[in-house]
Amino acid sequence: MTATIIEGKKVQLPLLKSLHEEVLEHKKNNIVPGMAIIMVDNGELLTRTNYALHVNLANQLGYLVKEKVLSNDITEEELIHIIEGFNRDESIDGIIVLIPLPDSINVVNVINAIDPDKEIEGLHPLNAIGLFPTSNSPVNVPMCVTSSVLKVFDYHKINLDKKNIVILIDWSFLTSNPIATMVAKMGSLAILPPDVTIKIINTNTENLEEHCKEADVLIVSTEQVDLVKGNWIKPGACVVDFNPIQVGVKESNIHPGRKLPILKGSVEIESVKEVAKWIAPAAGGVGPVMLTMLMENVLNSSKRRHYNKMPIL
């Protein structure tokens, strides 16, 4: 058995077509979705490439895009001041601050500084609260991570009923980035049927290989290249690798002279594809779908902000 490699672009294409049609309908009311994209430039090619992907897709969809590229020595106070400016900007419906941020900036404080009506990743506490099983609040802003996984599974008809799901996260993510923990725990509530078993482990967990072998669906987000091998995988499992890691640089085939990052993930594709049924690689798997879900959240934010203010005729 050789696994099917999930190509995010194929899943993304019909989603983008539908989204673009919605944007055009929205614009008939002379309302243009507005998006602020903020990057702290650490000089890394991967960071700049990720920024370009966000800007280019927002422009492709016809959004009003306001870009902010900041120096790596910016303080947390200065960054939050910029966010507050976009909070007040009536032309902006969605704000995203791209990760990574300098160690001196607390990502939790940054997320909380964004107006929840304009926060589009689903990470602000007032947006994430709808995921609690005891909450009566609607989920106005679905988490992009979990909604993108659902879209990929739906497209490929991957059934989660009665499945064992294991989420493997790097210990460094758990200690330095509590957002990763929240996405794993809270996001799971959003995507899982009631008869699913879920286990969240980290790379310091004992008998790591045995835990991974239990998974019908293994979701991996670490900073370690080729960590997960074929002998870690349950035959016929679905493996989703989330975190692309830059391992080199190459020339663009389309744009001569432009440099592109060479990316790998935490899943060793060559050995895993001989055991798994499905693999979503870190580069080109769920990522394009996640970006589309982000853009959908911008449009939905624009609809809520503008149509709720419009008088009923």
Secondary structure, DSSP 8 states (H G I E B T S, - for coil): ---EE--HHHHHHHHHHHHHHHHHHHHTTT---EEEEEEEE-S-HHHHHHHHHHHHHHHHTT-EEEEEEEETT--HHHHHHHHHHHHH-TT--EEEE-S---TTS-HHHHHHHS-TTTB-SS-SHHHHGGGSTT--S--SS--HHHHHHHHHHHHTT---TT-EEEEEE-HHHHHH-HHHHHHHHHHHHHH--TT-EEEEEETTSTTHHHHHHT-SEEEEE-SSTT-B-GGGS-TT-EEEE---EEEEEEE-SSSTT-EEEEEE-SB-HHHHTTT-SEEE-TTTSSHHHHHHHHHHHHHHHHHHHHHTTS---
